[in-house]
Amino acid sequence: MTPDRDELIRLLALEDFTPVYARADAVRRESVGDTVHIRAILEFSNYCRRQCRYCGLNRNNRTAHRFRMTPEEMLATARAAHQAGYRTLVMQSGEDPWYTKELLGEVVKEITSWDMVVTLSVGERPHGDFAYWKQCGATRYLLKHETADPVLYDALHPCGTLEARVGCLRALKALGYETGSGFMIGLPGQTLSTIADDLLLLKDIGCDMAGIGPFIPHPATPLAHQSAGDPALATRAVALARLLLPAAHLPATTSLGVLDDAEKQHVFSCGANVIMKKVTPDAYKTLYEIYPAQLGHTDIPAERRALEQQIRALGRNPL
């Protein structure tokens, strides 16, 4: 039976969550099998017009060193990822209108001509942009809603509304994109009821992907002194997302690994079936700082091989 709101709240508060993890893992195995999908993430611009109070890319952060990759740089990195075995590229940036729909469309056309799947994650854009990129070959779009509580959303986003965010997600779904959303665990003012609403919004939209990870405070944001989110609670939310969306792609998020690498491994036995790896060149990698993280040298082929070994060690099949 699919849990309703009251049941989700009750489950999130359980002292022993082990049976729920087991159920989520069984649903994962039955619905999407034992494959772990490895995605490459290319972060190509850290310029952003938004003012999200938790994000190090927000336009009010005057300490950020901004960058934009050229289309040639983007294609060279995408080619290296493709040669290393990646078959999906997540193209991610702040909301940067410098990249017109035509410019991004040309990059998407070239990458998809190599038989590579493109996921775009470039924020809220006009409906016409979404439609154009779909025509250019993009098939997936990731746009996290971050919180389903409209009051909390307004407090964290002086630059937008939850209604507009959800409207974009529904437009993407209507255009035929594999549509991804997601949210953070541990935002100031969040409750278990809020998390239940987040999960139900994913189901209501009909999300094909959902990224759920803990909040990590950035020192150059208004939330700098807040506590980080609980990785274990994030893992619980992933497990419940699997029960609500049996066939969805659910990643072990990078933020989860920043706070607790063991929890990131554990989440693969709790419903997750995707992992993402940065392929952003060294010159830009540390500048794309939504939250602080220790990042090493980018070696695309070696890191791909290491991920495959880790996934096989978990008894799963890398793809």
N, C-alpha and C positions, 0 to 999 in steps of 0.2 A: 504494500500500500504506500502511495506517495505521501510523505508527511505534509500536513498543513502548517499554518503559521504557529499555532499553539504547540504542535508537536516539535517543530524545529527549535523553538525556544527551549522546550524541555530537554531535547537531545543535546543542544549546545551546552547546557548546564550540568550534564551527567558527570558524576564522579568517575565512573569507569566507562570510557568510550570504546573500549576494545571490541564489543560486539558490533558496533556501528561501523568501525573501520573494516571489520571482516565482511560485513554485508556490502559495503561500498566496493571493496576489492572484488567480491564475487560478481557484482553488477558490472564492474569495469571489464572483467575477464569475459563475461557473457556477451557484452555489448560491443566492445572494441578490441578484445583480444589481448595478447601479451606483447604487442609491439609498442615501443616507446619512440615517438616521432621526434627527431632532432631538428630544430629550426635554427637558422642563422639570423642574427639580428644585426642590422646595419643602422647605426644612429648617425644620420647625415647632417643634422643641423640642431644646434641648441638655442637658436633664437626662438622666442615665443612671445606672442602678443597677450597671453593670458596672465592672470595675477593669482593663480591658485596658491593658497597660503601655506601649503605643505611642500611645494615643489621648488627645488633649487634652480629650475630653468625659468621661473616666473620673471616677467619683465622688470619687476621692481628690484631684482637682485643685481645691484651695481657691481658686485665683486666677481660676477661670472665672466669668464673669458669666452667670448662668443665665436662660433665658427660656422661656416657653411661649406660642405663638400661640393665640388663641381660635379656635373653629370659624368665627366670622364673618370673622376676618382670613384664615384659610386659604382660605375660599371666595372672598373678594374677590380674593386673589392668583391663585387657580386660574382665576377668570373672566377676569382680565386676560391670563393666559397663553393661554387658549383664544381670546380675541379677537385675540391677536397671531398666531395660526396654529398654536400647539402642539396636538397631538392626543393626546399622552401626558404625564401628570403623574406624576413620581416623588415620592411623599410619604415623606420621610426624617426620622428623629429618632434620638436616643439611645434606649436601652431605658427608656422612661418610662411606668410603669403608671398614671400620672395619666390618660392617655388610655385609657379603658376600651374594650372591644370595641364597645360600643353607641355611644359618642361617635364613634369613628373610623368606625364603620359608617354613621352618618348622613351624615358628610362624604363618604364614598365614594359613597353612594347619590345625593347631590345632584350631584356632579361627573360621575358616569357618565351621569346623565340628560341631560347636554349632548352626549352622544356622544363623550365623552373617556375614554380608557383610563387606568386607575389602576394604577400599580406601587407597592406598599407596601414600605418598607424600615425596619422598626421593631424589628428584632432577634428574639430567641427569645421566642415567646409560646406559650401552651397551644394544643394542637391544635384545641380548640373555637373559639378566636379566629380561627385561620386559616380554618376551615370557615365561620364566620359572615361574615367579610369577603368570602369567595368568593360567598356568597349575596347579599351587598350589592352585588356588581358588580365587585370587584377581580379582575383576571385575571392579574396578574403580581406576583411577590414576589422581592425581592433580599435575600440573606443570605450575605455573603461568609464563606467558611470560614477565610481568611487564611493558614493553613498546614496541610498534610496530615500533618505530622510530629507525632505525639501528644506526644512529649517537648517539642518546641519550643512546641507549643500550650499545654501545661501551664505552661511557664515564662513565657509571655506573658499567660496568662489565668488568674489565681488565682480567677476567678469562674465558671468553666465548664469543660466538657470538649469535646474534639473529637467524641466519640461523640454527645453531646447535639446539637451543631451539625449534624452530618451527619444525625442522626435527624430534626431539623426540616426539613432540605432534602428528605429522602425523603418526609416527610409532606406537604409542599407539593406535591411532584411527584404523589403519589398522589391528592391532592385536585383535580388538574387545572390547577394554576397553571402558567403559563410561569415556570419556576423559574430564578433567577439566583444564581450564587455568584461566587467570585473570590478572588484572593490578592495579597499584596504581594511585590515583588521587593526583596531587600536586607535582610531581617530578620536581626538578629544570630544567627549559628548556621545560617543557611540554606546549602544546597549546591545544586549542579546536580541532584543526585539528589532533593533535596526538591522542587525545581521540577518535575521530571518526575512525581513523585508527585502534586503539585498538579494538574497537567494531566490526569493519568489519573483523578483523583477527579472532576473536572468531567465527564469522559466516562462514568464509572461511574454517576454520579447521573443523567446524561442532561440536563445543564443546557441550557436554552434561551437563556441569557444568561450572560456571564462578564466581570467587570471585573478587569483585570490592570493594576497600576500600581506605580511605585516607592514604597518606604517613604520617608517624610519625617519626620525626628525633630521632636518638639514640645518646646519648652524647659521645659514644666511637667510632663514625664513622666519616669519612670525611664530612658528611652532617649534622653534629651536630647542626650547627647554621642556618640551613635552616628553613623556616616556614613549619608548618604542612599543609597538604592538606585540602580542604574544604569539610566537611561532606555532605553538601547540594549538591555539584556538584557530589560527589560520588553516592548519591541517584538518581540524574538525570541519571547518566550513567547506574545504575541498571535498571531503567525504560526503557531506550532505548535498553538495552540488552534483556529485555523481548520482545520488539517488534521485534527484529531481530531473537531471538531464543525462540519462544513461549513455547516450551516444556522443556526447560532447567531447571536445578536446580540452583537457584540463592540465595545464602545465604545473610543474614544480617551479615556482617563480624565483627569479634571481634575488628578490628581496628576502625570501625565506632562507636562501643559502647564506646571505650576508649575516643574518642574525644567528642561524643555527644550521650548520651544514648537515648534522645528523638528522635533523627534522626534514631537511630537503630530501635526503635519501629515504626516510620513513614514508614520505607522502606518496611514493610510488606503490606502496602496499595499502594505500588508503584511497585509491581512486584516480590518481594522476596518471597520465599517459603521454605527456609531452615535456620536453626540456628545451630551453632556448640558450644559445651560446653567442656571445658577442663576437662579431668579426670586424668591428669598427677599428680602423687603423690606429696605431699607437699615438699619432699626433693629435687625435681627437678624442680618443677613448675616455681619458680622465676628465675631459671638459664636459662630457654629457653626464652631469651629476644631478639627477633627480633627487638622490639621497647619497650620502657618503658611502664609499665602498673601496676596498683594496683591490686594485686591478693590476694584473701582471701584463707582461708582453704578449701581444697578439701573434700567435703562430697558428694559422688557420688549419693546416693539415694535421699538425701534432695534437691540437686540442680536440679536433674531431675524432682522431683515433683513441685518445684517452677517454672521451665520453662513451664511445662504443664499448670499450673495455669495462667501464664502470657499469653500464647498462647490462651487459652480459653477466657480470658478477652478481647482479640482482636477480638473475634468472629470467631476464626479459630480452626481447629482440630489438636491436636498434634499427632505425630506418632513416 
